[in-house]
């Protein structure tokens, strides 16, 4: 079963339309189900999604004004349970541990969220997490995004290197090698000159590090200047889900493939498949209980 995961369109407030190259890919007859992570912001576009596939499920985003949209969903694709949230309920936004806690509360194998406008797919605690990003590349107030752990690690590494360079320069300044036959006064002059040179070297190192750090920071900001338009397709085959992420980068659509496999024993899998065959509803069924819609 092919499932389109899409969200954070923000039409017409932050974007006027889907990218034309995405529209050429999203044609009727190929996709069986659509899951929207919220912030469609336009009823007409909800109708457009229904022209791609009749089975559409969505949750309410923080900018959706339709009170009838649910805040969370659980869709059953035996043996998989798929949870859906917009993502503004996750604090801090996009935090992996908070996402894991939400998935545990909902008792789902796969958790689909949006809100950050950045594609992510990762496995944690045996569960699979997918954020399709923003299909329109809509602006988000948290951009440019940076991983706090990475920033802290880079800062710590830079500080350690600066300390090491300073210690090395001090050692050279404190232990000058006196030349044979040189008078004590000349040695003092040489030592003073060495210290001055070491001091200049330290200043030069610090200036270079500051410049280099500024260049890195500027480069990171440039790379994450705006969200990249993206959506995801989930190819669900029993306990295996192959995720295809489509991203519009420099005018070209790039596709990446990621696979998730739920660990289930053969007996349990047979029972779940039998239950799926006896189900009255076609496709996925939804339910909502508790804070996130968990059972």
Order of alpha helices (4+ residues) and beta strands (2+ residues): beta-alpha-beta-alpha-beta-beta-beta-alpha-beta-beta-beta-alpha-alpha-beta-beta-beta-alpha
